[in-house]
Amino acid sequence: MYFQVHQPWRLRRYSVFDTGVDYFDDAANAEILRKVADKCYRPATRLLLEMVRRHAGAFRVSFSVSGVALEQLERWAPDVVGTLRDLCATGCCEMLGETYHHSLASLDESDEFEAQVLLHAARIEQLVGAAPRVFRNTELIYSDAIARRVAAIEGPGGEPRYRGMLCEGVDRLLGGRSSGFVYQPMGKPRGGAFSLLLRNARLSDDIAFRFSDRTWREHPLSPETYARWLDKAGQGAPLVNLFMDFETFGEHQWADTGIFEFLSRFPEKLLAMGDHRFLTASQAFDEFAPVATYAAPEPTSWADLHRDVSTWCGNAMQVDAIRAHAALAPLLHAHLARGDNPDLARALLDDWRRLATSDHVYYMSTKGASDGDVHRYFSPFDSPYDAYITYLNVLSNLRARLQSE
């Protein structure tokens, strides 16, 4: 089981007439973080810690926590960070790497992707005392080229920093194969072995999306039924990879749906069925070698029905916003190279990187149907156009600062 924890620094309503540098809505961010901490982060992390102790090492999980989420947790819910440390200290919880700012930097050819990956790795090592060895890109964005970039990132001694990564098990790429095997990327990555774990989309989404859907024919889903499904899925392949947002527990699926009782009970039902275990990502790579190549010539993700990157760059507003943000990079690097005011340069870099968080362009999506419903659920803006205009206004102010300072 792998969980993503992420909260963006949401923008305040910033008009063309604003001149201040307070781009982010601290009041709203604090309110949302505290609400999600009360509904999800506190009860869910405490439950996982209790489950790890109850099952004496047979239950294990993996987490990826974005750097921007950690910043907010430390500021407004530091006890949650303490529980995550306690979970990792048991040896039954592994922290994974990602981009610090939960960005789309892997989709361009600049060095910003590697910089954010190393920044996140250092932050995780500071948090739990060990650098991550398995990588999970923003929203499971993956391609053959991205795998090669991740495999080429070096550790302190020049060795490959990551031994593998997680990605979506996209049906059109699997071609009828199971997501329950370890795969390898197309082409030989630098540094030798580099493995992949693929998300089982159906069984993951049964919890993440369908659990509280009263129109679903399996509602209400019992721990016993789900354990039987996992047992059956594991008969054809050695692994069942359940990847989902951590906010599934208590925030997306509210406590009154029974989601916490479900989480608490289905592992014990599964463990009682036979030779089943829960593994961290690294343990899966330790125990199982790649059986085949998983080729992804174009970027995929776990988002929306098409499992591609149209979630973030599917319309002209999104493409323009991404280009406008990238266009500030030369000005920023020139400012950093001068070195005459390092504190100001750091502040400008922090703002620019916070604006790289994928959520900002996610809110600009104009997709319809069920995909559009999900986008609207997460967006703090009244419309995609409001999100776009606000973002461009902020970038305009940041450009003026870079040109004048």
C-alpha positions as CSV (number, residue, x, y, z in Angstrom):
1,M,0.0,0.0,0.0
2,Y,1.3,3.4,-1.0
3,F,-0.2,6.8,0.0
4,Q,0.3,10.3,-1.4
5,V,0.2,13.2,1.0
6,H,0.1,16.6,-0.7
7,Q,-1.4,20.1,-0.1
8,P,-0.5,23.0,-2.4
9,W,0.1,26.6,-1.4
10,R,-3.1,27.9,-2.8
11,L,-3.1,31.4,-4.3
12,R,-5.2,34.3,-3.0
13,R,-7.4,36.2,-5.4
14,Y,-4.7,38.3,-7.0
15,S,-5.9,41.0,-9.5
16,V,-4.0,42.9,-12.1
17,F,-4.1,45.9,-9.7
18,D,-2.4,44.1,-6.8
19,T,1.2,45.0,-6.2
20,G,2.0,43.0,-3.1
21,V,4.2,40.0,-2.9
22,D,1.9,38.0,-0.7
23,Y,0.7,35.6,-3.4
24,F,-0.5,32.8,-1.3
25,D,-3.7,32.6,0.8
26,D,-2.3,31.7,4.2
27,A,-5.6,31.9,5.9
28,A,-7.3,29.5,3.5
29,N,-4.3,27.2,3.5
30,A,-4.2,27.0,7.2
31,E,-7.9,26.4,7.4
32,I,-7.8,23.6,4.8
33,L,-4.7,21.9,6.3
34,R,-6.2,21.9,9.8
35,K,-9.5,20.6,8.6
36,V,-7.8,17.7,6.6
37,A,-5.5,17.0,9.6
38,D,-8.5,16.6,11.9
39,K,-10.5,14.5,9.4
40,C,-7.7,12.4,7.8
41,Y,-4.0,12.9,8.8
42,R,-4.4,12.6,12.6
43,P,-6.8,9.6,12.8
44,A,-5.4,7.8,9.7
45,T,-1.7,8.0,10.8
46,R,-2.6,7.0,14.3
47,L,-4.6,4.1,13.0
48,L,-1.8,2.9,10.7
49,L,0.7,3.1,13.7
50,E,-1.7,1.0,15.7
51,M,-2.1,-1.5,12.9
52,V,1.6,-1.8,12.4
53,R,2.0,-2.7,16.1
54,R,-1.0,-5.0,16.1
55,H,0.2,-7.1,13.2
56,A,3.8,-7.2,14.5
57,G,5.5,-6.5,11.2
58,A,3.1,-8.2,8.8
59,F,1.5,-4.9,7.9
60,R,3.6,-2.3,6.0
61,V,3.0,0.9,4.0
62,S,4.9,3.4,1.9
63,F,4.3,7.2,1.8
64,S,5.3,10.1,-0.4
65,V,4.8,13.4,1.2
66,S,5.5,16.5,-0.9
67,G,7.8,19.2,0.4
68,V,5.1,21.8,0.3
69,A,2.8,19.5,2.3
70,L,5.5,19.0,4.9
71,E,6.0,22.8,5.2
72,Q,2.3,23.2,6.0
73,L,2.1,20.2,8.3
74,E,5.1,21.6,10.3
75,R,3.4,24.9,10.5
76,W,-0.1,24.0,11.4
77,A,-0.2,20.3,12.4
78,P,3.3,19.3,13.7
79,D,2.0,16.4,15.6
80,V,1.2,14.7,12.3
81,V,4.8,14.9,11.3
82,G,5.7,13.3,14.7
83,T,3.3,10.4,14.0
84,L,4.9,9.9,10.5
85,R,8.3,9.8,12.2
86,D,7.0,7.2,14.7
87,L,5.6,5.1,11.8
88,C,9.0,5.2,10.0
89,A,10.8,4.3,13.2
90,T,8.9,1.0,13.4
91,G,10.7,-0.2,10.2
92,C,7.3,-0.9,8.6
93,C,6.9,2.4,6.8
94,E,9.0,3.7,3.9
95,M,9.2,7.3,2.7
96,L,9.5,7.7,-1.1
97,G,11.0,10.5,-3.1
98,E,9.3,12.9,-5.4
99,T,9.7,16.5,-6.6
100,Y,9.7,18.8,-3.6
101,H,7.1,21.2,-5.0
102,H,4.9,18.4,-6.6
103,S,5.7,20.0,-9.9
104,L,5.5,19.1,-13.6
105,A,9.3,19.7,-14.0
106,S,9.8,16.1,-15.3
107,L,8.0,17.2,-18.5
108,D,10.6,19.7,-19.6
109,E,14.3,19.3,-20.3
110,S,15.6,21.8,-17.7
111,D,17.7,20.9,-14.7
112,E,14.8,22.0,-12.4
113,F,13.4,18.5,-12.1
114,E,16.7,17.0,-10.7
115,A,17.1,20.0,-8.4
116,Q,13.6,19.5,-6.9
117,V,14.2,15.8,-6.6
118,L,17.4,16.3,-4.6
119,L,15.8,19.0,-2.5
120,H,13.0,16.6,-1.5
121,A,15.4,13.8,-0.8
122,A,17.4,16.0,1.6
123,R,14.2,17.0,3.3
124,I,13.0,13.4,3.8
125,E,16.5,12.4,5.1
126,Q,16.2,15.2,7.6
127,L,12.7,14.0,8.6
128,V,13.3,10.3,9.1
129,G,17.1,9.9,9.0
130,A,17.3,8.0,5.7
131,A,17.2,9.3,2.1
132,P,14.5,7.7,-0.1
133,R,15.5,4.9,-2.4
134,V,12.3,4.6,-4.4
135,F,10.8,7.4,-6.5
136,R,7.3,8.4,-7.1
137,N,6.8,11.3,-9.5
138,T,4.1,13.9,-9.2
139,E,0.7,12.2,-9.7
140,L,2.5,9.1,-10.9
141,I,3.6,10.9,-14.1
142,Y,5.8,8.5,-16.0
143,S,7.5,7.8,-19.3
144,D,10.6,6.0,-20.6
145,A,12.4,9.3,-20.7
146,I,11.5,10.2,-17.1
147,A,12.6,6.8,-15.9
148,R,16.0,7.4,-17.5
149,R,16.3,10.8,-15.8
150,V,15.4,9.4,-12.4
151,A,17.8,6.4,-12.8
152,A,20.6,8.9,-13.6
153,I,20.3,10.9,-10.4
154,E,23.3,10.3,-8.3
155,G,23.6,9.8,-4.5
156,P,26.4,11.3,-2.4
157,G,28.9,8.8,-3.4
158,G,28.1,8.9,-7.1
159,E,25.9,5.7,-6.9
160,P,22.4,5.7,-8.4
161,R,20.2,7.3,-5.8
162,Y,17.0,5.5,-6.8
163,R,16.5,1.8,-7.5
164,G,13.1,2.1,-9.0
165,M,9.9,4.0,-9.2
166,L,6.1,3.7,-9.1
167,C,3.8,4.4,-12.0
168,E,0.3,3.7,-13.2
169,G,-0.6,0.4,-14.6
170,V,-2.1,1.7,-17.9
171,D,-4.2,-0.9,-19.6
172,R,-3.3,0.2,-23.1
173,L,0.4,-0.2,-22.3
174,L,0.1,-3.4,-20.3
175,G,-1.6,-5.1,-23.3
176,G,-3.4,-7.7,-21.2
177,R,-0.5,-8.3,-18.8
178,S,-1.0,-8.0,-15.0
179,S,0.1,-5.0,-13.0
180,G,1.1,-7.4,-10.2
181,F,4.7,-8.1,-11.5
182,V,7.8,-6.0,-11.2
183,Y,8.7,-4.5,-14.6
184,Q,11.7,-2.6,-16.0
185,P,11.6,0.5,-18.2
186,M,12.3,0.5,-21.9
187,G,16.0,0.9,-22.5
188,K,18.8,0.2,-20.1
189,P,19.0,3.0,-17.5
190,R,22.3,4.4,-16.4
191,G,23.6,2.6,-13.3
192,G,22.1,-0.8,-14.1
193,A,19.0,-2.2,-12.5
194,F,16.0,0.0,-12.2
195,S,12.6,-1.5,-11.5
196,L,8.9,-0.4,-11.7
197,L,5.9,-1.1,-9.5
198,L,2.6,-0.6,-11.4
199,R,-0.6,0.6,-9.7
200,N,-3.6,-1.8,-9.7
201,A,-6.1,0.9,-10.8
202,R,-9.3,-1.1,-10.3
203,L,-8.6,-2.3,-6.8
204,S,-7.1,1.0,-5.7
205,D,-10.0,3.0,-7.0
206,D,-12.5,0.6,-5.3
207,I,-11.3,2.3,-2.1
208,A,-10.3,5.7,-3.3
209,F,-13.4,6.5,-5.5
210,R,-16.1,3.9,-5.3
211,F,-16.2,3.1,-1.6
212,S,-19.0,5.5,-0.7
213,D,-20.8,5.3,-4.0
214,R,-24.3,4.0,-3.1
215,T,-25.0,3.3,-6.8
216,W,-22.0,0.9,-7.0
217,R,-23.3,-2.7,-7.0
218,E,-20.7,-3.7,-4.4
219,H,-21.7,-1.0,-1.9
220,P,-21.3,-1.3,1.0
221,L,-17.9,-2.9,0.5
222,S,-17.0,-5.2,3.4
223,P,-13.4,-6.0,4.6
224,E,-14.1,-9.7,3.9
225,T,-15.2,-9.1,0.3
226,Y,-12.2,-6.8,-0.5
227,A,-9.8,-9.3,1.1
228,R,-11.2,-12.0,-1.2
229,W,-10.7,-9.8,-4.2
230,L,-7.0,-9.2,-3.2
231,D,-6.5,-12.9,-2.6
232,K,-7.9,-13.7,-6.0
233,A,-5.8,-11.0,-7.7
234,G,-2.7,-12.4,-6.0
235,Q,-3.2,-15.8,-7.5
236,G,-2.0,-14.8,-10.9
237,A,0.9,-12.5,-9.9
238,P,3.0,-12.0,-6.8
239,L,2.0,-8.4,-6.0
240,V,-1.1,-6.3,-5.7
241,N,-0.2,-2.6,-5.7
242,L,-2.7,-0.3,-4.0
243,F,-1.7,3.3,-4.6
244,M,-4.0,6.2,-3.5
245,D,-4.3,9.7,-2.0
246,F,-3.9,9.5,1.8
247,E,-6.8,11.9,2.0
248,T,-9.0,9.0,0.9
249,F,-9.3,8.2,4.5
250,G,-11.6,10.7,6.2
251,E,-11.5,13.5,3.7
252,H,-12.6,12.1,0.4
253,Q,-14.4,9.2,2.1
254,W,-15.8,10.6,5.3
255,A,-15.5,8.7,8.6
256,D,-19.3,8.0,8.6
257,T,-18.9,5.9,5.5
258,G,-17.0,3.3,7.6
259,I,-13.7,3.9,5.8
260,F,-11.6,3.8,9.0
261,E,-13.1,0.5,10.1
262,F,-12.6,-0.8,6.6
263,L,-8.9,0.2,6.6
264,S,-8.4,-1.3,10.1
265,R,-10.0,-4.7,9.3
266,F,-9.3,-5.7,5.7
267,P,-5.6,-6.4,6.3
268,E,-6.3,-8.9,9.1
269,K,-8.9,-10.6,6.9
270,L,-6.4,-10.9,4.1
271,L,-3.5,-12.1,6.4
272,A,-5.8,-14.8,7.7
273,M,-6.4,-16.2,4.2
274,G,-3.0,-17.7,3.6
275,D,0.5,-16.8,2.6
276,H,0.0,-13.0,2.2
277,R,2.2,-10.2,3.4
278,F,2.3,-6.4,3.1
279,L,5.6,-5.0,1.7
280,T,7.1,-1.6,1.3
281,A,8.2,-0.6,-2.2
282,S,11.8,-1.4,-1.4
283,Q,10.9,-4.8,-0.1
284,A,9.0,-5.6,-3.3
285,F,12.1,-4.8,-5.3
286,D,14.3,-6.9,-2.9
287,E,12.1,-9.9,-3.4
288,F,11.0,-9.8,-7.0
289,A,13.0,-9.3,-10.2
290,P,11.6,-7.6,-13.3
291,V,9.8,-10.1,-15.6
292,A,9.4,-7.9,-18.6
293,T,9.6,-4.3,-20.0
294,Y,6.9,-1.7,-19.5
295,A,7.2,0.7,-22.4
296,A,5.7,4.2,-22.0
297,P,6.9,6.4,-24.9
298,E,4.5,9.2,-24.0
299,P,3.9,10.5,-20.4
300,T,1.2,8.7,-18.4
301,S,-0.3,9.5,-15.0
302,W,-2.9,8.2,-12.6
303,A,-5.2,11.1,-13.2
304,D,-8.5,11.2,-15.1
305,L,-9.9,8.6,-17.3
306,H,-7.2,8.7,-20.0
307,R,-4.3,8.3,-17.6
308,D,-2.2,10.9,-19.4
309,V,-1.0,14.4,-18.7
310,S,-4.0,16.2,-20.3
311,T,-5.1,16.9,-16.8
312,W,-2.4,19.6,-16.6
313,C,-1.8,20.6,-20.2
314,G,-5.0,19.8,-22.0
315,N,-6.2,23.3,-23.0
316,A,-4.7,26.5,-24.3
317,M,-4.8,28.2,-20.9
318,Q,-2.8,25.5,-19.2
319,V,-0.2,25.4,-22.0
320,D,0.1,29.2,-21.8
321,A,0.4,29.2,-18.0
322,I,3.2,26.6,-18.1
323,R,5.1,28.5,-20.8
324,A,4.7,31.8,-18.9
325,H,6.1,30.2,-15.7
326,A,9.0,28.6,-17.6
327,A,9.8,32.0,-19.3
328,L,10.8,33.4,-15.9
329,A,13.5,30.9,-15.4
330,P,16.3,32.8,-17.3
331,L,15.5,36.0,-15.3
332,L,15.6,34.0,-12.1
333,H,18.8,32.3,-12.8
334,A,20.4,35.6,-13.8
335,H,19.3,37.0,-10.5
336,L,20.8,34.0,-8.6
337,A,24.1,34.2,-10.5
338,R,24.6,37.9,-9.6
339,G,24.7,36.9,-5.9
340,D,24.3,40.5,-4.7
341,N,21.3,39.9,-2.5
342,P,21.0,36.1,-1.7
343,D,18.1,36.5,0.7
344,L,16.0,38.2,-2.0
345,A,17.1,35.7,-4.6
346,R,16.0,32.9,-2.3
347,A,12.6,34.5,-1.8
348,L,12.1,34.9,-5.5
349,L,13.2,31.3,-6.1
350,D,10.8,30.0,-3.4
351,D,7.9,31.9,-4.9
352,W,8.7,30.7,-8.4
353,R,8.9,27.1,-7.3
354,R,5.7,27.3,-5.3
355,L,4.1,28.5,-8.5
356,A,5.4,25.4,-10.2
357,T,3.1,23.1,-8.2
358,S,0.9,21.1,-10.5
359,D,-2.3,22.1,-8.7
360,H,-2.3,25.6,-10.1
361,V,-2.8,24.4,-13.7
362,Y,-5.0,21.5,-12.6
363,Y,-7.5,24.1,-11.5
364,M,-7.5,25.4,-15.1
365,S,-8.8,22.2,-16.6
366,T,-12.0,22.5,-18.7
367,K,-12.7,18.8,-18.9
368,G,-16.3,17.7,-18.5
369,A,-18.1,14.6,-17.3
370,S,-16.6,12.8,-14.3
371,D,-13.1,14.2,-14.8
372,G,-14.5,17.7,-14.7
373,D,-16.4,16.9,-11.5
374,V,-13.2,15.9,-9.8
375,H,-11.3,19.0,-10.9
376,R,-14.1,21.2,-9.6
377,Y,-14.2,19.4,-6.3
378,F,-10.5,20.3,-5.6
379,S,-10.4,23.8,-7.1
380,P,-10.7,26.9,-4.8
381,F,-11.7,29.0,-7.8
382,D,-15.1,29.7,-9.2
383,S,-14.0,28.6,-12.7
384,P,-11.0,27.5,-14.7
385,Y,-10.8,31.0,-16.1
386,D,-10.5,32.6,-12.7
387,A,-7.7,30.2,-11.9
388,Y,-5.9,31.1,-15.1
389,I,-6.3,34.9,-14.7
390,T,-5.2,34.8,-11.1
391,Y,-2.1,32.8,-11.9
392,L,-1.1,35.0,-14.8
393,N,-1.5,38.1,-12.6
394,V,0.8,36.6,-10.0
395,L,3.4,35.7,-12.7
396,S,3.2,39.2,-14.0
397,N,4.1,40.6,-10.6
398,L,6.9,38.1,-10.2
399,R,8.3,39.1,-13.6
400,A,8.3,42.8,-12.5
401,R,10.1,41.9,-9.4
402,L,12.8,39.9,-11.3
403,Q,13.3,42.8,-13.7
404,S,13.5,45.5,-11.1
405,E,15.3,44.0,-8.2
